Amino acid sequence: MTTGNDQYSLFRKFREVVLAAKMSKEMTKEQILGNYLNAIYLGRGAYGIQAASQAYFGKNVQDLNASEGAMIAG
């Protein structure tokens, strides 16, 4: 889950702290990481790990080898 808010202010930071606390009570660390990895931009017009895997290597994320996964992560 992203906030979609790029303004620079103390109020924004406060809201992010509250949101982070709420998320940590409702989701596991694995769920939070999964949501993050499925929302971030990874180049070539790809948002999320699966889309990046398709964009860079033309295959599903579960079919990547370690070096391909590392390239996307980098």
FENSULKA-V786960 format. One record per residue. N is the residue number from 1. OMEGA is omega as a letter, one per 20 degrees, with the letter a starting at -180 (999 if undefined). Layout:
BEGIN
[[N | OMEGA] [N | OMEGA]]
END
This chain:
BEGIN
[[1 | r] [2 | a] [3 | a] [4 | a] [5 | a] [6 | a] [7 | a] [8 | r] [9 | r] [10 | r] [11 | r] [12 | r] [13 | r] [14 | r] [15 | r] [16 | r] [17 | r] [18 | r] [19 | r] [20 | r] [21 | r] [22 | r] [23 | a] [24 | r] [25 | a] [26 | a] [27 | r] [28 | r] [29 | r] [30 | r] [31 | r] [32 | r] [33 | r] [34 | r] [35 | r] [36 | a] [37 | r] [38 | a] [39 | a] [40 | r] [41 | a] [42 | r] [43 | r] [44 | r] [45 | a] [46 | r] [47 | a] [48 | a] [49 | a] [50 | r] [51 | r] [52 | r] [53 | r] [54 | a] [55 | a] [56 | a] [57 | r] [58 | r] [59 | a] [60 | a] [61 | a] [62 | r] [63 | r] [64 | r] [65 | a] [66 | a] [67 | r] [68 | r] [69 | r] [70 | r] [71 | r] [72 | r] [73 | a] [74 | 999]]
END
